[in-house]
């Protein structure tokens, strides 16, 4: 269930936008959705405030390192949709210009023709996403591709003679293929697993295509996986970052898990393949070494600037999607692989090569902050940044600077540079939401270390209301993280935002309980097959510890969480010993036996639960399923709000409905907020506002006198 943060963010930002260009293109209907100018009353963050913020997405550096193109998504609650735009600016943030001036959306900018043009994705007159180009001032827009299937992502070869792009191809047999006279039938005959994934019924898979490019038009395309029923990039979140051009423009490295059906459903064993455009031959780089076959996820290849090596992110164990992401470097001549981040006992979330081809920069979490690090080919790792932030990406700006995106619990994403020659000085170069944040009163954020039941030290983040008065008593929320192995770092969320909880008068404590990265492998892995173990003790240790403070009202404690956090809420509802007065569970699983058979990515439940519940002699299985929340409903005694999306195929909505029904049958006050058109996340603006209003209405009802806001 855990996924790379950047990929998830990109997916969320793009999902409600059609990619449409303004000239000779399908025109978007409705008013232009642009930068929101709002007035924040009394400095208080509201759901509407969050949805008014621009969300910075992808960025691209010009060949000379002097200019940056980047995207921002804007949202309209009234129109219930978003608009993706492209900006361009100098590398120091000056001369920032908006290139999009219509209601149409544009995305994925890339510099081409020695920096004289910006290529981007937009829709053609038929609504299919195509590659376009424009001048860096937004003029001279021209459609370059005309591929009938549409383009999901692209990358020009280094010599710009070819275009590598992603497009969907048909997967499996449709009902109309078998019975042509039933072309309007909606039923699907299914004979293998992975028939659904994330939020879709799987009827297409992405393939990489290569086409010639003469500088004016993209030519005929060739599917380099023609006839193969595999994904590249991999669903549900993979994009163009999972493919790469060799420096000589003669080879393509691509990420692929060459499995289907049941084999796919139980395995995370993806590999990096090297396809030669001249010979049409393919090498599996991960399986050439008999002693090290890379059996877990291998993703996101990048060639070194000198073309002699290739790097990628690599997990060691098959079926373990939250294994540590190591940075692997392979010498393309000898085939020797070196893992250059072994001394960093956490995962690599993003990385880039330095111009010297001997240094790599990467982003990884440690002790609840995500920092930029460097490593050489010998594996000497150094931390380059510090502070209470999360650096979410890293790219070379020029020989002496990095471009990065940064956020925290108190600020949304902005772009920054890191000067490698000036003691890693960090400079902010965008001010996307300054006009909003300058009006907000934000709560203080501080770390808090707590002793666990077995004597270990656990770090939590505590967020206080903006006008916090230590002489008052405040209702307090325990935040339960999802994943289950996603860090409680300095994350910024537009829904699970800890500052908006504080703005509503709540103290929030967010513990880095057992099972989270950034505290070593032993801490990370103790959660597997042990959901009812110390990870739950850690939650209770965190809330009990902060409840000792005189400003915490022990009679007004709430507990909230999503995904594994939702499971945590359901489990704690049967084990909290009357600590809490209100619960909120979003998209959590309630019945583990039901979850095992309903989820699509079975590798997750096989690893985390130990296997299927019918393996009666398996001790890990017995331990896991004995901690299914539905077994403890007889001990439920506290009001609970259950939230779920019906397009969530990771954890089906039947789980939330079952939990709600159980509470009502027990006579416990309960509400169900169901979204027929949302998946594991809530992505549509009006649904997002409804989510927040329902969330705080429920908490205020049970945790504040007479249900009033403080």
N, C-alpha and C positions, 0 to 999 in steps of 0.2 A: 504493500500500500504506500510505502514511502517512495517519493520521486524527487529528482533533482529540482531544487527550488526555482531556478531560472526557467527551466522548461515549463514547469507548472504555471509560472507567472505569465509567460508568453502565451500559453494556451488560453488562460483566462481572459487576457486582454484581447485576443483575436476572435474569440468565439462568437461574439455578437456582431462582428463587423464583416460585411462583404467587402472584398478588396476591389475598389472601383476607381478608375482614373477619370479625370475631368474632361479631356478632349478626345473626340471620336470614341467615346465610351458610353456605356450605359449610365445614365444619370441617376444618382441616388435621389430618392424621393424625400420630401420633408425639408425642414429648415436646417441650416448649417449648425452642426454641434461643434462648438469650439471652446476655447478657454472660458471657464465660468467665473464671472465677477459676482461675488456674493458678499453679504454683510453678516458677520458672525455676531450674534447677540450675546452680550455679556461674556464673550470669550469662550463660550461653551461648545465643545465638539458635539455634533449631532450626526445622525445617519446621512442627512442631506449634505452636510459639510464634507463627509468622506466621499460621497459620490460626485461632488463638485471638483475634486482634485484631479489634475492631469496625472496620468500614469506613464512614466517613461519606460520605453520598451527596448528595442534593439538599437545598436549604434554601429557606425562604420567610419573608419579613418581613411582619409585621402592618401594616395601613394606618397606624397611628400610630407605627410604627418602634420600638415598645417590646418586642415579643416576636418570637421566631424559632422556627419549626417546622423540623425537619430529620430526615433518615432515617439509619439505621445498619443495615448488614447484618451479621448474625452467622452463623457457619458451624459445623456439626458434622461432624467427620471420621467419627465413628461412624455417624451417620445419612446422611452423604454428601449433605447439602443445606444450604440456607441459609434464613434468616428475616429479613425486612425489617420494621423497626419505625420508629415515629415518636416523636420526643421534642419537647418544647416547653420553652423557657426564656426568661428575660428577656434583653434585648439585651446586658446586661453579663455573661451567663453564669450568673446566680443563679437559684434556684428551678427547676432542671432536673428535668423530670418525664418519665418513660416513659409513653406513652399506650397502648401495646400490651401486653396482659397474657395473651394466649393464644398458641397455636401458629400462629395465622393471621398472614399477612403483610399489611402495609399500606404504601402508598407515595405519592409525588408530592403532598405536602401543599400546600394553597393556602388562604389566608385569604379568607373571603367574609363577606357580611352585616356590613360595617363592622368586621370583626375579631371578631365574636361567635361565629363558627363556623370550623372548619377542614374544607375539602373534601379528599377523598383517594380513592385508588383501592383497591378491594378486590373480592373476588369475590362474586357472588351465590350463591344456593343451587344453581345449575346449574354453578357454576365459571367463569362468564363475568365478566371484570373490569368493574366498574361504578363510577360516582362515588357516593360516600357523603359525609355530613357528620357532624361531632361537635362537641361543645363543646370549648373549649381545654383542659379537664381530662380529656378522653377519654370523657365521659359523653354520653348522648343521641344515640347512633349511629342514623343513618337513611339508608336507600338512596334516592338521588335519581334515578338513571337505571335504565332497564331495556331496554337495547339488545341485541337478540338476537346481534349479531355481536361483542359485547364491545368494550371501550374500551381503547386503548393509551396514551392521553395526553389531557389536557384543559386548557382555559383558559376561564374565564367572561369574558363581555364586561364592559367597565368599568361599565356600568349594571346588570349582572347579570340582564338580561332574556333572555340567550341563553347557550348553551354551545357552544363550538367543541371538537370532539373528533376523535380519530384512530381509525379502524377499518379492518380489512382487507376488501378486496373481491376477488372472484374475478378471476383473470388467465388469459386464454387458454382454449383448449379442452381439456377432460379426455378421457381415453380413453372414459369412460362416456358422455360427451356424444355422441361419434361412434358408439360401439357400445354401446347401452344393455344389451345382453345380456351384456356383458363387464364388469359393474360391479365384479367382484372382481379384474380384471386389474391388475397393478402396472406394466406397461410404459407408457412415455410416447413418443408420436410427436412428434419435435421438428423444426421446419423453420426456426428462426432462432436467433440468438445470445442471450445473457443468459438461458439456460434454467436456469442455476445462479448463485448469488450468495452469496459468503462461506461459508455453511454450509447452504444450503437449495436445494432445487429450487423455482424460482420458480413458485408456483401462486396466490399472492395478492399484491396491492400495497396499501400504505396510502393511504387517502383522507381528506381533511378533511370533516367533517360539521358542520352547524349545526342546533341545535334550540332551541326556545323553553324558557324556564325561568320558572316562576311563583313561585319561592321555596320550593316544596315538591317539585315533580316536574319532571323533564326531559321535554319534549314530543316530538312527532314530529320525526325528523331528516331533513335534506336533504343529499345528497352534492353538494358544490359542484364536483366533478369528474365528475359522473355521465356515464357513457358514454365517458369518456376512459381509456385504458389506461396512465395515467402514475402515478408515485409522488409523493406529497406527504404527509409528508416523504419524503426519499430514503433508500433502503436503502443499506448495511445498518445504519447507526448513527443516522440522523436521528430526532429526536423532536419534541416540542411546541415546542422552541426554534426550529424552522424555520417557525413560523406566529405571527402576531401580530394583535391587535385594534387598530383605530384608536381614538383617544380618544373619539369620539362613538358608538362601537359600531355604526357603519354599514358599515364596510369591514373586510376581512380581507386581510392580506398573507401570501402563502404562497410557499414555496420549491418549485420544480418543474423537472425536466429533461424537457421534453416530447418525449421520444424513446423508441423501443422497439427491441428486437432489435439488429441490427448497428449502427444509428445510435447507440443507447445505449452499446454496448460500446466505441465508439471516441471518445466525447465526454464531456467534463466540463462542457459548457455548460449549467449550470442558471441559472434566472432568478428574479427576485422579481416575483410577480404581485399585483395589487391587485384584489380582487373586491368589487364593490358589491352589498350585500345587497338594496337596493331596486330597482336597475335590472337586476341580474343580469349586468352588463357587467364585463369583465376587462381591465385594463391590464397590459402587460408593461413594468415600469419600467426594465428593463435594455436594452431595444432601442428606446426612444423617441428617443435621441440618435444620429443617423446617424454622428457622429464618434466615439462611444464606446459601443459595443454590448456591452461586458462579456462577452467570449466564454468566460471560464473559469467556475469555480464562483462562484455568488452565493448566499449562504445567510444565515439567521438575522436576519431583519428586526426592527427595533424602532423604534416611533414615539417622537418626542420628546415630553416632557411637555406642551408647548404645542400639540401636534398639527400643527405646521406643516411638520415634516420627518420623514423616515424614514431610518434608517441600516441598513447591512448589511455583512457581510464579503464582499469581492470579490477574485477572482483574475482576472488579465488575460488569460491565454492558454488556449485550448481544448486539452484533452488533457494538461495539465500539472497533475496533482493536488497537487504540492508547491510550486506557485507561491506567491509571497508573498501572504498574505491581507491586503489593504488594507482600511481602514475607509472606506466610502463613505457620504456624507450627501447626500440629495436634498431640495431644496426642493419640496414637493408642489404648489405653485402654479405656479412657473416651470419646473419640471422640471430645473433646474440641478443637476449632480452635482459634489461636491467630495470629493477624497480627502484626508482630514485626518491621515493618518499617513505621508505620503510621506517625511518626514525620519527616520522610524524604519525602518532597513533590515533589518527582520525582520517576521514575521507577527503579526497580531492573533489571539489564541486565544480571548478572551472580552472582552465589553465591556458597558457600561451608560451610560445618559444621566444627567447631573446634573440637578437640579431646574430650573436656569436655562435649559435647552434650548440652551445655547451651549457646554457643556463635556461631554466624554465621557471616561470612565475605561476603560482597557483593560489586558489582560494580554498580555505578549509576552516572548520570550526574547532575551537578549543576553549574549554571553560566558558561556554555560552556566548562567545563572540566569534564572528567569522572574519578572519584576517587574511591579508595577502602575504605569501611566503615566497621564498626563492629556493631552488635546489640546483646543484650542479649534477653532472652525470655520475658523480661518485656518491650522490645521496646526501650531501651536506645541506641540511635544511636550515634556513634562517627566516625568522619572522620579521616582516618589513613594516607593518602598521600596528597600531594599538588603539585603545579607547573603547568606549561602550558603543560599538557600532557593529554592523554586519556589512562587509564588502561582498557584493553578490556576483561580481564578474571581474575579469581581468583581460586586457588586451594591450598590445604594444601601440603606443601613440607615435613615438619616435625612439631613437637610440637611447635617450636619457629619461623617457617618461612612459608611464603606464596610464591607460584610460580605464576607469573603473566606475561601477555603480554602487552607491552606498545608501543604507537606510538604518534606522534604529527603531526602538519602541516609541520614540517621540518624533520621528521625521520620516516622511515618505522618500522614495527613491529620488536621488539626484545624481548627476554625473560629476566625477572628480578626476583630477590627475594626481599622480604620485611621481615626484621628481626623484629619480634614483641617484642623481648626482648631488643632491642637496639634503642629505640625511633623511631621505624618503619623505620630504615635505609634501603635505596633502593640500590641494587647492580645489575649491568647489568652482565649477564652471557653468552650472545651470541653476536657475532660480524658478523652477516651474511652479511651485506652490507657495512661494514667499508671501504673496498677497493674501493667502488664507492663513498660513501659520503665524504671520505677524499679528493676526487678530485673536489667536487662540491662547487660552490659559491652559497649559499642560501640567500634568502632575509630575512630581519628582519620582525618578526611577532609581532604585538602589539595589545592590546585590545583598543577599542574606544567606549566610551559611548555617546549616542545621545539622545536628548529629542524627544519624539514622538509627534504627532499632539495633543494628549490628555494629554501631560505633563508627561508621564512615561519615565523611563530610559531604553534604549535598548543597549545591548552589541553587538558589531560587532568585527570580526577579520579583521585586515588590514595587507596585505602582500605587501612588497615593493620589487622592483627589487634589485638584489644583490649589484650593484654599484650605489645605489640610491644617487642622488644629489638633495638636496632640492632647488637648484637654477634652476633646469630644470623643464620643464612641461612634464607630462607623460599622455598617454592615460590610462583610468581607467575603470575597469570592475566591475559591480554589479553582485555578485554571488547569484542566487536564489535557495534556498534549496528545495529538494523534500520531500517526505514523505506522507502527508504534515507535519507530526509531528516527523521528525527526527532531532536531534540536530545539530546545526552548532558548533560542539565542536572542539577539536584538532584532527580532523580526518585525516587519511592518505588515499589517493586514488591513484590508478594507472592510472586513466583516468581523473576524475575531481580533478586534483591535482593543488592546488593554487600556489605551488612553481614553477611549470612549466609555469604557466601563468605569474608569475613575471619574470621568466627567459627569457620570450619573450618580456620583456620591459613594462609590464602592472602593474600598481598598482591594487590590488584586494581588494574590501571590501565585506565581507560576514556577513550580519546581522542575528542575532537571532530574527527574526521578530515574531509577534504574531503567536501562534500555535506551538511553539517549546518547548520541555521539558527543565526543569532545572531552571525555573523562577516562579514556582508555578502553581497551577491548573487553576487559572483564566486566566493567560497569555496563557497557553496551549490550553484551550478550546474555546477561543474567535474566533478561525478560523472556527469552525464547523458551517455549513450553512451560512458562511459569508466570502466567498472567495474574494469578492470584497471590503471588509471592511478595518479595520485597518491594516491587514497584508500587503495589498498593499500600504497603507500610509506609513508603516514602511520601505518598500523598498525605496520609494521616499525620506523619511526623511534621510535614511542612505547615499544615493548617493548625495543628496543636501548638507548634512553636510560636507562630505569629499571634495566636490567640492569647498568649501570655502577656502581650502588650496591653497596657491600660486603655489604648484608643481603639481596640478591636472589641466589638460587641459579640461575645460568644453565643448570645441568643439569636444572632442574625447572621448566620453563616450560610453561604450558598456554594454549589458545586456545579461547574459547567465544563463541557468538552465535546469534541467531535471526533468521529472515526474511532480510533482506539480510545480517544478521550470520551467518546460516547459510550463505548463498552465500559470504561472506567466508571462513568457515572452510574450506569445500570448495576455494576458490581458493587460500588460503594453504597448504593441505595439499600442493599441487603446486608451491609457490614459496618455502617458508619456509627452505630451505637448512639443515635440521636444527636450527632454533632450538627447536622445540617437541617435547615428549614426549607430549602428549595433546591431542586435539581433541574438541569437542562441537559438533554442528550441529543446531539445532532448526528445522524447517519452512523450510529453505533450498532454493533451487533449484540443481540440480546440472547439468542439461542445458538450456542456454538455448533451443535449438531446440524442445525438448520443452515448455519453459515458455511459449514464445510461443503455441503452439497449445492449451495446456491451461488457461491462466488465463482468468478470466471478464472482468475489466476490461482490455480490450485497449488502452485509452488509455494505460495504464501502460507496457506493453511497447513500444508505438509511440513513446512519448516517450523512455523511458529507454534502450531498446536501439536506437532509431532507425528501427524498422520491422521487417517480417518478414525472416527470414533468406534468403529467396529473391531479395531485391533485391541481386544480386551486384555491381552497380556502385556501390552506395551506400557511401561510405567509412565513415560512422558505423556502418552495419550490419556491415560487415566487421570494424571494430575491436571492436564489442561481442561478436559471436559467436565471434571468435577468442579471447575470454577466458572461454569456457564452461568451468567446472571439470572437466567430464567429459573434456576433451581432454588433461588433465594427470595422469590417474590413473597413468600409467606412472611418474610421479615421486613418487607417494605412498609414504611409508615410516614412517608414525607411526600408532599406535592411534587409532581414531576411534569415537565414539558418535554414532549418527544417531537423531534423535527426530522423529516426525511424527504428526499427527492425520489420520485418514481422512475427517473431515468438513471438512477444509481445502480449499475450492474456489478459494482464491486461489493457493496453491501445492500441487498435488496430492501425495498421499502417495507416489505412484509415484516422485517425485524422491528422497525419503529412502530408499525401498527400493532404487532403482537405485544410490545412493551406497554403501549398505551392501553390496549384492551385489558391487559393483566392488571394495570393500576386501577382502571375503572371497576373491574370485577371485584377487586379487593376493597372498593369503597374509598380509594385514595384520590384526592383532587388531582386531576390530570388534564392536559390539553395535548392535541395533536396538530402540528403545523405540517401540512403535506404539500409538496410542490410537484404537480404532474409533469412539468416541463423542465425540471432541474436534475442535474446529476449529483455526484458526491459533493459538489460545490453549488453555491447559489450565485449565478452569474448575471441574471437580468436585473437592471436597476430597480424596477418597482418591486420585484421579489426581494431584492436586497434590503430595501426600505422596510417592507413588511416583516422580514426576518428580524431586523433590529428593533422595530416597534414591539413585536410580540415578545422578543427576548427580554427587553427591559420592563415591559408591562407585567410579565410573569414574575420577574425578580422583585419589582417594587411591590407587587401584591402581597408577597410573603415575607419580604425582608425589611419593609419600611412601615412605620406606623400608619395605619389606615391606607396603605398602598400608595402613599404620596411620594413624589420625588423630593429629595433634600436639596 
